[in-house]
Amino acid sequence: MSLGAAEITPVKIEFDDLGFVKGYVCPNCGGKLRIHLISQNTVFYQCELCGCISQKPLIPEAKVQLLSSLRELQCELTVEDIRRILDTTIKFDDNNKVICFLAFLTVYTNEDQINLGFIAESSTGKSYIPLEVAAYFPEEDVIELGYASPTAFFHDWGVLERDEEGRIQNVVINLERKILIFLDQPHPELLERLRPVLSHDKKVIEFRITDKSDKYGLRTKNIKIIGFPVAVFCSANPNLDEQENTRLLLLSPERTQDKLREALNLRLLRESDRAAFRKYLEEDESRRFLMKRINLIKNSGVREVIIPESLREEIKTRFLREHTFLKPRHIRDLSRLISLIKAHALLNYPNREREGETIKANLTDVEAAFKLYMGISAANDLGLSPWLFEIYRLIASNAPEGATITDFQSLYFQHYHQALGYKKAYSILKTLLSAGLLTEETSPEDRRKLLYKPLKYFSLDLGATSTPCDLTYQIKNNEANEAGGLNNSNEGDSKNIFSSRWGYLPPGAGKNIFDVFRELPTEPGVFFYQRIPPAEPCELCGAHPVEYIIKTDDGTVLRRCPSCFREMRNMFIKVRWVEVGVSGLE
């Protein structure tokens, strides 16, 4: 069969969201085309509606468009790229939103799911962050619950499993590949029943519950839960049970004025014209790209991420450096860190070594996960949300000699411009007291009142960390030491310093490095640092030997023990930290 040149018109090709060919459309009326084969490489198309005939080579053009689309979709993504895309609806909260996104990605792995707990005051955005992140994921993978009692959860989501005679055997709940978001703290009994699921004890877990009916009274039901979901709990109650604390990665939204201003602008834009705002989100290319990337990951068939042996020692060394004194909860903390590494690798699976359903993580994934983990590790090590840890730092910085409940209420109002009721203030102080951050003493001025005093230092795995104080105080303290001729070298101390890692060291160890460190250039927004053999006691906490030298962007040189160094990095998260090698000091 031959076709005249006048009859030949170009055919339109439809592609789906992932760039694959979905179908062929008539260029005249948009109707469905019927394909007719002429030869091995050529076909012609006839419209079923208008009869128009189109002819073109099938494979080359479609393949070029497909490859171009996939090439763009498979590019390497960084944490900063994800932060920038999520910033369209989530202002600030950089660590929280990226960790939440990576945690949701783990739903597409076999056993590496991360459970999150957003704990903070009301109206700070506890549920907003997970809901906005979940909007990028397929609707069928997300379950959102405002509240659920233990029996309602099992009945509403369960599917009856019957035997051959039609009798109910089990109520099966399949949570595999599901993101389960509780917008408020569920019933405590439901949390207790979900503990084995949250800790990934078994892939299939059976429960027995009693169900009451008018006809049969109390009857026992077998509940079978399959798979591991990504569970998210949002609550304003800071007093979570310890068994839940250790099963969750605790996060808290920021409450800075900058964030609140941006959130205010976003809310004004959203609610002034909801239809226009929805259209803006739907047409945003970066959001559409991320949704396509998630669909690509979901349908990729990648279900396992392996961390090569060459990286395991690096992870172990770094983790032990930050947790010198191990606690049982660190086993679970390490699991969550590993899951973050795997989630970052899964995000970039097209650029990772693959074999079947398995890919291999690389050093980039390890670096990204540690950077995110370090921003929340201090609070999580104590079983506290970052919100409560921030309040402790507020007390420690402004009331080192202790504060009564009324003093704390006044301090809270001065800092956050928000009144805090007596009952809530008491609950917060008691939580910090139970975490070992405060002591409760009788006030010497009025023995009818209790004084809550921050400890000078507390155990934080690296030995101790000091009572946090602002950088101004640290600079003044450093300048005062230099003016007194000490130069932070501990020259007047005749005692050797003992370190469990390096043994006995002479007084003033590290003095030469300290002097040379001053000659490094200063750059705005950049802090230089180097790790050194343990020297004199830390100038801030005085409890552990100095192992880090830091030069700030204004030229001030500080000496810190590992715990105080980590605390400083957590406080200055927007500063770029640059490690200086030995060659840089020679």
C-alpha positions as CSV (number, residue, x, y, z in Angstrom):
1,M,0.0,0.0,0.0
2,S,1.3,3.5,-0.9
3,L,0.2,6.8,0.5
4,G,0.2,10.1,-1.3
5,A,2.3,13.0,0.0
6,A,-0.9,15.1,0.5
7,E,-2.3,12.5,2.8
8,I,0.7,12.3,5.1
9,T,0.4,14.4,8.3
10,P,2.5,14.1,11.5
11,V,1.0,11.9,14.2
12,K,0.8,13.2,17.8
13,I,2.4,11.0,20.6
14,E,1.1,11.1,24.2
15,F,3.5,10.4,27.1
16,D,2.6,9.7,30.7
17,D,4.2,11.4,33.7
18,L,7.2,9.2,33.6
19,G,8.0,9.8,30.0
20,F,6.7,6.6,28.6
21,V,4.6,6.4,25.4
22,K,0.9,6.3,26.4
23,G,-0.8,6.4,23.0
24,Y,-1.1,8.1,19.6
25,V,-3.7,10.8,18.8
26,C,-5.1,12.1,15.5
27,P,-3.6,15.5,14.6
28,N,-6.9,16.7,13.2
29,C,-9.6,15.7,15.6
30,G,-7.8,14.2,18.6
31,G,-9.4,10.8,18.1
32,K,-7.8,7.4,18.7
33,L,-5.6,6.1,15.9
34,R,-5.6,2.6,14.7
35,I,-2.1,1.3,13.8
36,H,-1.5,-0.5,10.4
37,L,1.9,-2.0,9.7
38,I,3.5,-1.4,6.3
39,S,7.1,-2.6,6.9
40,Q,9.4,-3.4,9.8
41,N,10.2,0.2,10.5
42,T,7.2,2.1,9.1
43,V,3.5,2.2,10.1
44,F,0.6,4.4,9.1
45,Y,-2.3,5.4,11.4
46,Q,-5.9,5.8,10.6
47,C,-8.3,7.8,12.9
48,E,-11.3,5.9,14.0
49,L,-13.4,9.1,14.0
50,C,-12.5,11.1,11.0
51,G,-10.6,8.6,8.9
52,C,-7.5,10.8,8.6
53,I,-4.4,8.9,7.7
54,S,-1.0,9.8,9.3
55,Q,2.4,8.2,8.6
56,K,5.7,8.6,10.4
57,P,8.6,6.4,11.6
58,L,7.5,5.0,14.9
59,I,10.6,4.3,17.0
60,P,13.2,7.1,16.5
61,E,11.2,10.3,17.6
62,A,9.4,8.5,20.4
63,K,12.6,7.1,21.7
64,V,14.4,10.5,21.6
65,Q,11.6,12.1,23.6
66,L,11.5,9.2,26.0
67,L,15.3,9.2,26.6
68,S,15.4,13.0,27.0
69,S,12.6,12.9,29.6
70,L,14.2,10.0,31.6
71,R,17.6,11.6,31.5
72,E,16.3,14.7,33.2
73,L,14.2,12.7,35.6
74,Q,17.2,10.5,36.7
75,C,19.6,13.3,37.6
76,E,21.5,13.3,41.0
77,L,19.5,15.1,43.7
78,T,21.0,16.6,46.8
79,V,19.5,17.5,50.2
80,E,19.6,21.1,49.1
81,D,17.6,20.3,46.0
82,I,14.9,18.6,48.1
83,R,14.9,21.5,50.5
84,R,14.4,24.0,47.7
85,I,11.5,22.1,46.2
86,L,9.8,21.6,49.5
87,D,10.3,25.3,50.3
88,T,7.3,26.1,48.0
89,T,4.9,25.3,50.8
90,I,7.1,24.7,53.9
91,K,9.1,27.7,54.9
92,F,12.3,27.2,56.9
93,D,12.3,23.9,58.9
94,D,15.1,22.7,56.6
95,N,16.1,19.7,58.6
96,N,12.6,18.7,59.5
97,K,11.1,18.7,56.1
98,V,14.1,16.9,54.4
99,I,14.2,14.2,57.1
100,C,10.4,13.8,56.8
101,F,10.7,13.4,53.0
102,L,13.5,10.8,53.3
103,A,11.6,9.0,56.0
104,F,8.5,8.8,53.7
105,L,10.8,7.4,50.9
106,T,11.7,4.5,53.1
107,V,8.1,3.2,52.6
108,Y,9.3,1.7,49.3
109,T,12.0,-0.4,51.0
110,N,11.4,-3.8,52.5
111,E,12.4,-3.2,56.2
112,D,14.0,0.2,56.6
113,Q,11.0,2.4,57.4
114,I,11.5,5.3,59.8
115,N,8.9,6.3,62.4
116,L,8.6,10.0,63.2
117,G,7.2,12.0,66.1
118,F,6.4,15.7,65.7
119,I,6.2,17.0,69.2
120,A,5.7,20.7,69.8
121,E,3.2,23.3,71.0
122,S,-0.1,23.9,69.3
123,S,-0.1,25.9,66.0
124,T,3.6,25.4,65.4
125,G,3.0,23.2,62.3
126,K,3.4,19.7,63.7
127,S,0.9,18.1,61.3
128,Y,1.5,20.7,58.5
129,I,4.9,19.4,57.7
130,P,4.1,15.7,57.2
131,L,0.8,16.5,55.4
132,E,2.6,18.9,52.9
133,V,5.3,16.3,52.3
134,A,2.8,13.5,51.9
135,A,1.1,15.6,49.1
136,Y,4.0,14.6,46.8
137,F,3.4,10.9,47.3
138,P,0.6,8.8,45.6
139,E,-2.7,9.1,47.4
140,E,-3.1,5.4,47.7
141,D,0.1,5.2,49.7
142,V,-1.0,7.7,52.4
143,I,-3.4,7.1,55.3
144,E,-4.3,10.2,57.4
145,L,-6.1,9.7,60.7
146,G,-7.3,12.4,63.1
147,Y,-7.8,10.0,65.9
148,A,-8.3,6.3,66.3
149,S,-9.3,4.1,69.2
150,P,-7.6,0.6,69.4
151,T,-10.7,-1.3,68.2
152,A,-11.7,1.2,65.5
153,F,-8.3,1.2,63.9
154,F,-8.4,-2.6,63.5
155,H,-12.0,-2.8,62.4
156,D,-11.9,0.1,59.9
157,W,-8.7,-0.9,58.1
158,G,-9.0,-4.7,58.4
159,V,-10.1,-7.1,55.7
160,L,-11.9,-10.2,56.9
161,E,-10.2,-13.5,56.1
162,R,-12.6,-16.5,56.1
163,D,-12.1,-20.2,55.9
164,E,-13.7,-22.6,53.4
165,E,-17.0,-22.7,55.4
166,G,-17.2,-18.9,55.5
167,R,-16.2,-18.5,59.2
168,I,-14.0,-15.5,60.0
169,Q,-10.5,-16.6,60.8
170,N,-8.5,-13.3,60.9
171,V,-8.9,-9.6,60.4
172,V,-6.0,-8.8,58.1
173,I,-4.5,-5.2,58.0
174,N,-2.0,-4.7,55.2
175,L,0.3,-1.7,56.1
176,E,3.0,-2.5,53.6
177,R,4.0,0.5,51.5
178,K,1.8,2.7,53.6
179,I,2.5,6.1,55.2
180,L,0.4,6.3,58.3
181,I,-0.1,9.8,59.7
182,F,-1.8,10.4,63.0
183,L,-2.7,14.0,63.1
184,D,-3.2,13.8,66.9
185,Q,-1.8,11.4,69.4
186,P,-3.9,8.2,69.2
187,H,-5.2,6.3,72.2
188,P,-2.4,5.1,74.4
189,E,-3.6,1.5,74.1
190,L,-3.3,1.7,70.3
191,L,0.3,2.9,70.7
192,E,1.0,0.0,73.0
193,R,-0.4,-2.5,70.5
194,L,1.5,-1.0,67.6
195,R,4.9,-1.2,69.4
196,P,5.9,-4.5,67.8
197,V,5.1,-3.0,64.4
198,L,7.0,0.2,65.0
199,S,10.1,-1.7,66.2
200,H,9.9,-4.1,63.2
201,D,9.9,-7.2,65.3
202,K,8.3,-9.4,62.6
203,K,6.9,-8.9,59.1
204,V,3.6,-10.5,60.1
205,I,2.4,-9.8,63.6
206,E,-0.7,-11.4,65.2
207,F,-2.8,-9.8,67.9
208,R,-5.8,-11.0,69.9
209,I,-8.4,-8.5,70.9
210,T,-11.9,-8.9,72.4
211,D,-14.9,-7.5,70.6
212,K,-18.2,-6.9,72.4
213,S,-21.6,-7.5,70.6
214,D,-25.2,-7.5,71.9
215,K,-25.8,-11.0,70.5
216,Y,-22.6,-12.9,71.5
217,G,-21.1,-10.8,74.3
218,L,-17.3,-10.7,74.4
219,R,-15.6,-12.6,71.6
220,T,-12.0,-12.9,70.7
221,K,-10.7,-11.8,67.3
222,N,-7.4,-12.6,65.7
223,I,-5.8,-9.5,64.1
224,K,-3.0,-10.0,61.6
225,I,-0.8,-6.9,60.7
226,I,1.3,-7.3,57.6
227,G,4.3,-5.1,56.6
228,F,6.0,-2.1,58.2
229,P,4.5,1.3,57.6
230,V,6.1,4.7,58.0
231,A,4.2,5.9,61.1
232,V,4.0,9.6,62.0
233,F,2.6,10.9,65.3
234,C,1.8,14.5,65.9
235,S,1.3,15.6,69.5
236,A,1.5,18.6,71.8
237,N,2.0,16.3,74.7
238,P,5.8,16.3,75.6
239,N,5.4,13.3,78.0
240,L,5.6,10.4,75.6
241,D,6.2,7.0,77.1
242,E,9.9,6.0,76.9
243,Q,8.9,3.0,74.8
244,E,7.5,5.3,72.2
245,N,10.4,7.7,72.4
246,T,12.9,5.1,71.5
247,R,10.9,3.9,68.5
248,L,10.5,7.4,67.0
249,L,12.8,10.0,65.5
250,L,11.7,13.1,67.4
251,L,11.3,16.4,65.5
252,S,9.9,19.8,66.3
253,P,9.0,22.7,64.0
254,E,11.0,25.9,64.3
255,R,9.4,28.9,66.0
256,T,11.7,31.7,64.8
257,Q,10.3,35.1,63.8
258,D,11.7,34.7,60.3
259,K,9.8,31.4,59.9
260,L,6.6,32.8,61.3
261,R,6.7,35.8,58.9
262,E,7.2,33.6,55.9
263,A,4.4,31.3,57.1
264,L,2.1,34.3,57.5
265,N,2.8,35.4,53.9
266,L,2.2,31.9,52.6
267,R,-1.1,31.6,54.5
268,L,-2.2,35.0,53.1
269,L,-1.4,33.8,49.6
270,R,-3.1,30.5,50.0
271,E,-6.3,31.6,51.6
272,S,-6.8,34.8,49.6
273,D,-7.5,32.9,46.4
274,R,-7.5,29.1,47.0
275,A,-8.2,28.2,43.4
276,A,-5.3,30.3,42.1
277,F,-2.9,28.9,44.7
278,R,-3.9,25.3,43.8
279,K,-3.3,26.1,40.2
280,Y,0.1,27.6,41.1
281,L,1.1,24.4,42.9
282,E,-0.1,22.2,40.1
283,E,1.8,24.1,37.5
284,D,5.0,24.4,39.5
285,E,7.6,22.5,37.5
286,S,9.8,21.6,40.5
287,R,6.9,20.0,42.4
288,R,5.8,18.1,39.3
289,F,9.3,16.9,38.9
290,L,9.6,15.6,42.5
291,M,6.2,13.8,42.1
292,K,7.5,12.1,39.0
293,R,10.7,11.1,40.7
294,I,8.8,9.5,43.6
295,N,6.6,7.5,41.1
296,L,9.8,6.5,39.3
297,I,11.3,5.2,42.6
298,K,8.1,3.4,43.5
299,N,7.9,1.6,40.2
300,S,11.7,1.0,39.9
301,G,11.6,-2.3,41.7
302,V,14.4,-1.3,44.1
303,R,13.6,-2.7,47.5
304,E,16.9,-3.1,49.2
305,V,19.9,-0.8,49.8
306,I,23.2,-2.2,50.7
307,I,25.9,-0.3,52.6
308,P,29.3,-1.6,51.3
309,E,31.8,-2.9,53.8
310,S,34.2,-0.1,52.9
311,L,31.6,2.4,54.4
312,R,30.6,0.5,57.4
313,E,33.8,1.3,59.3
314,E,33.4,5.0,58.5
315,I,29.9,5.0,59.9
316,K,30.9,3.1,63.0
317,T,33.8,5.5,63.6
318,R,31.7,8.6,63.2
319,F,28.9,7.2,65.3
320,L,31.2,6.2,68.2
321,R,32.9,9.6,68.0
322,E,29.6,11.2,68.8
323,H,28.5,8.5,71.3
324,T,31.5,7.5,73.4
325,F,29.3,6.1,76.1
326,L,26.8,3.9,74.5
327,K,23.2,3.4,75.8
328,P,20.7,0.8,74.7
329,R,18.7,3.3,72.7
330,H,21.7,4.0,70.5
331,I,21.0,0.6,68.8
332,R,17.8,2.0,67.5
333,D,19.4,5.4,66.8
334,L,21.9,3.7,64.6
335,S,19.2,1.9,62.7
336,R,17.5,5.3,62.0
337,L,20.7,6.8,60.8
338,I,21.3,3.8,58.5
339,S,17.7,4.2,57.1
340,L,18.5,7.9,56.3
341,I,21.6,6.8,54.4
342,K,19.5,4.2,52.5
343,A,16.7,6.7,51.8
344,H,19.2,9.2,50.3
345,A,20.6,6.3,48.1
346,L,17.1,5.3,47.1
347,L,16.4,9.0,46.1
348,N,19.3,8.7,43.6
349,Y,18.9,5.1,42.7
350,P,19.5,5.8,38.9
351,N,23.0,6.9,39.8
352,R,23.9,4.0,42.2
353,E,25.3,0.6,41.4
354,R,22.4,-1.8,40.9
355,E,21.9,-5.5,40.9
356,G,18.3,-6.7,40.6
357,E,16.2,-5.2,43.4
358,T,19.3,-4.0,45.3
359,I,21.5,-0.9,45.0
360,K,24.6,0.2,46.9
361,A,24.9,3.4,48.9
362,N,28.0,5.5,48.6
363,L,29.9,8.1,50.6
364,T,27.7,11.0,49.4
365,D,24.7,9.2,51.1
366,V,26.6,8.8,54.3
367,E,27.7,12.4,54.4
368,A,24.1,13.7,53.7
369,A,22.6,11.4,56.4
370,F,25.1,12.4,59.1
371,K,24.6,16.1,58.3
372,L,20.8,15.7,58.9
373,Y,21.2,13.4,61.9
374,M,23.6,15.7,63.7
375,G,21.0,18.5,63.7
376,I,18.6,16.5,65.9
377,S,20.9,13.9,67.7
378,A,21.4,15.9,70.9
379,A,17.8,16.1,71.8
380,N,17.0,12.6,70.6
381,D,19.8,11.1,72.7
382,L,18.0,12.5,75.8
383,G,14.6,11.2,74.6
384,L,13.4,14.8,74.2
385,S,11.9,16.6,71.3
386,P,14.0,19.5,69.9
387,W,11.4,21.8,71.2
388,L,12.0,20.8,74.8
389,F,15.7,20.8,74.4
390,E,15.5,24.3,73.1
391,I,13.6,25.3,76.2
392,Y,16.3,23.7,78.4
393,R,18.9,25.8,76.6
394,L,16.8,28.9,77.2
395,I,16.8,28.2,80.9
396,A,20.5,27.3,81.0
397,S,21.6,30.4,79.1
398,N,19.5,32.9,81.0
399,A,19.0,31.3,84.5
400,P,22.2,29.2,85.2
401,E,21.6,29.6,89.0
402,G,18.1,28.2,88.7
403,A,14.5,29.5,88.2
404,T,11.2,29.1,90.0
405,I,8.1,28.2,88.0
406,T,7.1,31.9,87.9
407,D,10.6,32.9,86.8
408,F,10.4,30.3,84.0
409,Q,7.0,31.7,82.9
410,S,8.4,35.2,82.8
411,L,11.5,34.0,80.9
412,Y,9.3,32.1,78.4
413,F,7.1,35.1,77.7
414,Q,10.2,37.4,77.2
415,H,11.7,35.0,74.7
416,Y,8.6,33.7,72.8
417,H,6.1,36.6,73.5
418,Q,3.6,34.0,74.5
419,A,2.0,33.4,77.9
420,L,2.6,30.0,79.5
421,G,0.1,28.7,82.0
422,Y,1.3,27.4,85.4
423,K,0.2,23.8,84.7
424,K,2.0,23.6,81.4
425,A,5.1,25.3,82.8
426,Y,5.2,22.7,85.6
427,S,4.7,19.9,83.2
428,I,7.6,21.1,81.0
429,L,10.0,21.5,84.0
430,K,9.1,18.1,85.3
431,T,9.8,16.6,81.9
432,L,13.3,18.2,81.8
433,L,13.8,17.1,85.4
434,S,13.0,13.5,84.5
435,A,15.4,13.7,81.6
436,G,18.2,14.7,84.0
437,L,18.7,18.2,82.7
438,L,17.5,20.0,85.8
439,T,17.7,19.6,89.6
440,E,14.9,20.4,92.0
441,E,15.9,22.3,95.1
442,T,14.3,24.5,97.7
443,S,14.7,28.2,96.9
444,P,17.1,29.8,99.5
445,E,15.2,33.0,99.2
446,D,11.7,31.5,99.8
447,R,11.6,27.9,101.1
448,R,8.0,27.6,100.0
449,K,9.1,27.7,96.4
450,L,11.1,25.1,94.3
451,L,14.1,26.1,92.3
452,Y,14.8,24.3,89.0
453,K,18.5,24.5,88.4
454,P,20.2,23.4,85.1
455,L,23.1,21.0,85.6
456,K,26.5,22.3,84.8
457,Y,26.9,19.5,82.4
458,F,25.1,16.3,81.6
459,S,25.9,13.0,79.9
460,L,25.6,13.2,76.2
461,D,27.4,10.1,75.0
462,L,30.7,11.9,74.3
463,G,31.1,12.3,78.1
464,A,29.6,15.6,78.9
465,T,28.3,18.8,77.4
466,S,28.3,22.1,79.0
467,T,25.4,24.3,79.9
468,P,24.8,26.1,76.6
469,C,25.6,29.8,76.5
470,D,25.7,32.3,73.7
471,L,28.8,32.9,71.5
472,T,29.3,36.4,72.9
473,Y,30.0,34.9,76.4
474,Q,32.4,32.4,74.8
475,I,34.3,35.1,73.0
476,K,34.5,37.3,76.1
477,N,35.7,34.3,78.2
478,N,38.4,33.5,75.6
479,E,39.6,37.2,75.5
480,A,39.7,37.3,79.3
481,N,41.9,34.2,79.4
482,E,44.3,35.7,76.8
483,A,44.4,39.0,78.7
484,G,45.4,37.1,81.8
485,G,48.4,35.5,79.9
486,L,46.9,32.0,79.9
487,N,46.5,31.8,76.1
488,N,44.3,28.8,76.8
489,S,47.4,26.6,77.0
490,N,47.1,25.6,80.6
491,E,50.7,26.5,81.2
492,G,50.1,27.2,84.9
493,D,48.8,23.8,85.6
494,S,51.5,21.3,86.5
495,K,49.2,18.2,86.3
496,N,49.2,16.0,83.3
497,I,45.8,15.4,81.6
498,F,44.5,11.9,81.3
499,S,42.6,10.9,78.2
500,S,41.1,7.4,77.7
501,R,42.0,7.6,74.0
502,W,45.5,9.1,74.2
503,G,46.7,8.4,77.7
504,Y,48.6,11.0,79.8
505,L,49.3,14.3,78.0
506,P,51.6,17.1,79.1
507,P,50.1,20.4,80.1
508,G,49.4,22.9,77.3
509,A,49.1,20.3,74.6
510,G,48.0,21.8,71.3
511,K,49.4,25.3,72.0
512,N,51.4,25.6,68.8
513,I,48.3,24.6,66.7
514,F,46.3,27.2,68.5
515,D,48.8,30.0,67.6
516,V,49.0,29.0,64.0
517,F,45.2,28.7,63.8
518,R,45.0,32.4,64.2
519,E,46.7,32.9,60.9
520,L,43.9,31.3,58.9
521,P,41.8,33.7,56.8
522,T,38.4,34.8,57.9
523,E,35.3,34.3,55.7
524,P,31.8,35.6,56.4
525,G,29.5,32.7,57.4
526,V,32.4,30.2,57.6
527,F,33.9,28.5,60.7
528,F,37.2,26.6,60.4
529,Y,37.9,23.7,62.7
530,Q,40.4,20.9,63.3
531,R,40.5,17.9,65.6
532,I,43.6,17.6,67.8
533,P,44.9,15.2,70.5
534,P,43.2,15.9,73.8
535,A,44.7,18.9,75.6
536,E,43.7,21.0,78.6
537,P,40.1,21.0,80.1
538,C,37.5,22.5,77.9
539,E,37.3,26.3,78.4
540,L,33.5,26.1,78.4
541,C,32.5,23.2,80.5
542,G,35.8,22.3,82.2
543,A,34.7,18.7,82.4
544,H,36.6,17.1,79.4
545,P,39.8,17.8,77.5
546,V,39.8,20.0,74.4
547,E,39.8,18.1,71.2
548,Y,38.7,20.8,68.7
549,I,40.0,24.2,67.7
550,I,37.4,26.5,66.0
551,K,38.0,29.8,64.2
552,T,34.9,31.9,63.8
553,D,34.2,34.2,60.9
554,D,35.2,37.2,63.1
555,G,38.6,35.8,63.8
556,T,37.9,34.5,67.3
557,V,39.6,31.2,68.1
558,L,37.8,28.8,70.5
559,R,38.9,25.5,72.0
560,R,36.2,22.9,72.8
561,C,35.8,19.3,73.9
562,P,33.8,17.0,71.5
563,S,30.5,17.6,73.3
564,C,30.7,21.3,73.4
565,F,31.9,21.3,69.8
566,R,28.9,19.3,68.7
567,E,26.6,21.6,70.7
568,M,28.1,24.6,68.9
569,R,27.5,23.0,65.5
570,N,23.9,22.3,66.5
571,M,23.5,26.0,67.5
572,F,25.1,27.4,64.3
573,I,23.5,25.1,61.7
574,K,23.4,27.8,59.0
575,V,27.2,28.4,59.2
576,R,29.4,26.5,56.7
577,W,31.8,24.3,58.7
578,V,35.2,23.7,57.0
579,E,37.6,21.1,58.4
580,V,41.2,22.1,58.1
581,G,43.7,19.3,57.4
582,V,47.2,19.1,59.0
583,S,48.7,20.5,55.8
584,G,46.6,23.6,56.2
585,L,48.3,24.4,59.5
586,E,51.9,23.8,58.5
